[in-house]
Every structure is written in C-alpha cells, then in structure tokens.
Amino acid sequence: MAMAPERILGDELMPIYEKLTRGERLGFEDGMTLATTKNLTGVGWLANLERERRHGDRTFYVRNQHINYTNICNKFCKFCSFYAKKGGPEPYEMSLEQVRERLMRYIHTPITEVHMVGGINPRLPYSYYMDLIRTVKEVRPGVHVKAFTAVEIVEIARVGKTTVEGALRDLIEAGLDSLPGGGIEILSDRVHRELFGRKLNGEEWKEVARAAAKLGLRQYATMLYGHIETPEERVDHLIQLRELQDETGHFLTMTPLSFHPEGTELEQIDPPTADDDLRAIALSRLMLDNFDHIKSFWIMNTVPVTQAALWYGADDADGLVQEYEITYAEGDFGNRSQRLTYENMVAMIRSAGRVPVERDSLYHEIVRPEPKRVPLPLAT
C-alpha cells in the first residue's frame, strides 16, 4: 500500500506538494524550503514525482567523447583545478593532428557526440576553432559537436574581431551543433567577483545564450555548487535560468555540477557530499519546470550517487565519456581515462531500477541491435 504524502512530506513540504499537484510554478520561498529542509527524503520524493510524470522509468544516456583542447587559460578562476599552473597540470595545447589522434583512439567505439571545451588561450587564432570542428567532422562524419562555453565564444569573437553572433555563425558553418552549459558557474554577482572575476558576468553570459537561441543553436545549462555560494544564490540561479528559458526555449538539459576542491585555491572547503549532490538534483528538477531533462554527471557525482539521483529527479546519466580532464580524481593530473563501457552504463541504470534509453544529443532515442554474445567454449 502506498504511503500517504503527509507521512513523507510533513507540514513543511505539503504546501509544495499541493502547488505541484495544481500545476503551479514554485517561487523563491518554495525553493528555499527545498534547499534548507532537513527532510531530504521528502524533497527527493517530490522530485521523483515530477521526474516520473515526465519520463516514467526511462533514463537517458549518450555515447560521447570529451576533448579538452587546451588547459592554458588567462582567467585564473579560484575554483578551477584544470588550468595549467605551478604544482598543477602541465600546460598543453592540442594541435589538430593531436585532436585527430585522440578521435582515432576510439574510432571503433560507436560515438554520437563529441563534447569540446578548453581554457581561454589567447594564442589560439580564430581559424583554429573552425578547424577544430572541421577535424571532428572529418574523422567522425555525422557526429554531433557540442563545443565551447559562453566564455570561449566571447574569446573566439574577440580573436576574430567580430561579434558573438558573427562568431557563432562561422562556427555553425564549420559544423557546430550545440553549446555546452558552462562559463557562468553560478549566476551571482558576489560569487563572480570573489571567484571568477575575469570571466563573463551573468548578464554577459545571458547575452551569449540569447545569441545562440536566435541562431537556432540548442544549449545545455549547469550550476556549479558546493563552494562559497549560499542556498539563496542556488535558488536564484535556478530562477534566473527558468526565466531565460521562458524567453528563449533553447535549453535542453540542466546539469548540477558539484565542486571538487582538490587542486584549487579553495582546497580548505569540504568535498561534496551525497546529501548535497542529491539535493541539488532534486532542487533543479522541482524549480526548472520548463526544462525537460535533469542530468547527474557521474564523473563528479560518482556512480552510486548517480544511481540514487535517478530517484531524486534525474532522468539522464550523461554518457560513456572516454576521457575527462576538467576534474581529476584525487588531484591525479596524469590520469585522464574516466569512462564507462556500454555494458557498465546499462548495468548502472538497470541496477538502480530504471530503464536505460540511448539518446542522441537532442534526446532522440537511438535503437541499436543488441551486441552478439559469443558463447564461451566448453572446457575439455
């Protein structure tokens, strides 16, 4: 027999349940209740209702490959362990041939999306970015290229002495298919000043998003949490994203990204907890009523937390990834291999009690023939 909502939610969360039942949009105070209540189970229960209303048991994943083309960066964000610095990763700048080699390394692996981001390296010419996309399309014809955060787009426009819209048009002509969500971290002027003042501010980030939407480019959204932001700033970030989505309608997915302090200027901050990860997922699902999908990025959240997140509002487990260099395990700057096999991904989703669905970058379902299982020879 199903448990009554009152037993799970209590007096604190029942008004939010009633709002959701009536199809009403949650406000800032509702978000603060969800962000601060001790009843995380109740928050997850509410988020799961919304998740299952939209997607049932279906959980999406993509066969993707990440390429981080340079870690040379002039923004010096305090939360970043990726950019080259003394005591951290060695500087690198991938040539087009190295990009080609990285793509060829997995050429026999089915991949539908290549995700490319990098540091803000002022030495790279305008043509490099166009050729980067063309190289991917040459090696992987038909692949979806998701590349360049908003801060990279502004740098590309600066180097090319053109507008953001002009740079985006040239990138689209070269083969760009969508934009990833990073570049703003959290929409807070206070946090911007303290942690990443050399990067775009919130309004500048929104202008890039508006330019992308005008040109028909789809985009992903993120929220970096677990550093110095407050619960109020998390909720406000989500409401600002929701308002922007009301305006543009071009965002596909929201991915809350947990901050990992290892190797950053904020190493004194405690690392993320499962409680924080699950709450960020659930809060995103409940506040972003105009976003179809909420993703749990297993590299940052871990596989077990991602499995739990599939019951806390997430309907997407990201992808197979291959290699990822933005967040390093335990500060191990030499270990770039972070991936799940197809079998691992499917098993992860199924063992969490959900149904795996392969998707492309725009959430069209991909149906492939089941891989043939070769019987083991009998022992003699």
Phi, psi and omega in degrees: 000133182292142179282140180296142180305324182301324181292325183276322191264327183071180183296331185292320187258349181300320178300326178290319177301317181294322175298313180298321179298325179276357181077023181273148178284137179282144180258185184300315182295323174299316179299319179295322176299313180296326184282340188239345182299148175282348183273069180297325178300319178294320177298315178297321180298316178296316181296324179292325175302314180293320179297313182287331176298324182274319193230359183059226179270358185293133177230125188268151172209161183230148173271104188229168175222134177260138173230121178252099198286338173203149173246013174278126187211140181254018181262333173054046180294136185292339183269001191260131173255001187275321189288151183292129179199165179299129181083001180237208181296145174290145181292143174212157179214110187284130171286166177298327178292323177292323175298315178300317180296319179297321177293318181293335181302330182240027187296334180270002175264127177298124180224134179249346182221135170245123185252117184236123170218163180199183177285171178268095186254103187292350180280344184282130180282163180305318183296333182301317185293321177294315181293330177300313179292316180299322179298316179299315182292329178291316182284323183237072180302135178088352180288151177272124179260113175253112190210149167074110174291172182301322180292327174292320180300317179296321177295318179299317178296320179298313181296323181277359181053048180222180178276166175302316180296320178296317178297317180297321178299317180293321179294320178297318178298326179285342177128007178295133184250330178198168179250140172286181190258353187286187175108341178240336178067291173211138186280077180217122179297324180296310181294322177303312181297320187279327189246328186212053186294341179279347181269180179301148169271178186301316182293322178295320177298317180296325180295323175296317179299319179295321178296318178298315181298321179300327181269002177084013178279130173279156185217155175254157180237152179221169170214118175273121184230162176097019178248254181249005183288156178262164174304323179299320181289327175298311182296317180297321177303313182294321179292321176296319176297318180298318179294321178294321177294324174303322183283316190255323182066018189256357179279136181267315192213149171249130178237104171292131183245120181280135180285131175248114188283346184302129176079007180251178175283000181244035184298341181287346180284140178296144178293165183295152176248161177298324178303312181295318180297312183292323179294319180296320177297310183295317179299318179297316181298321186280326182276329185266072184289347179254014172255129181287327191228144173236128186250140168255116183275104191297333180296320179275325185269346188077157180296311181300320179291323176297321176300315178294324182298335178293350174248006179239024174115341182280138175240007182223133181252018181067230190210193185279334168071308183078290179218143183215130189239001182285315178243124181259141177291123175053030180069018180279089187289350180267348185261102182258352184276109177221103186207158169245140171285167175305315181296320178298314182298311180298318180295321179300315182289315182295320181289344173275358179087020179243172183252117181288137178226115175287139181230166166265188186291342180255013176071029167276135182290139176247124178249120179244153175297142177300137178297141181289136178260116181276122182293142178289141178295145179290142177291141180246000000 
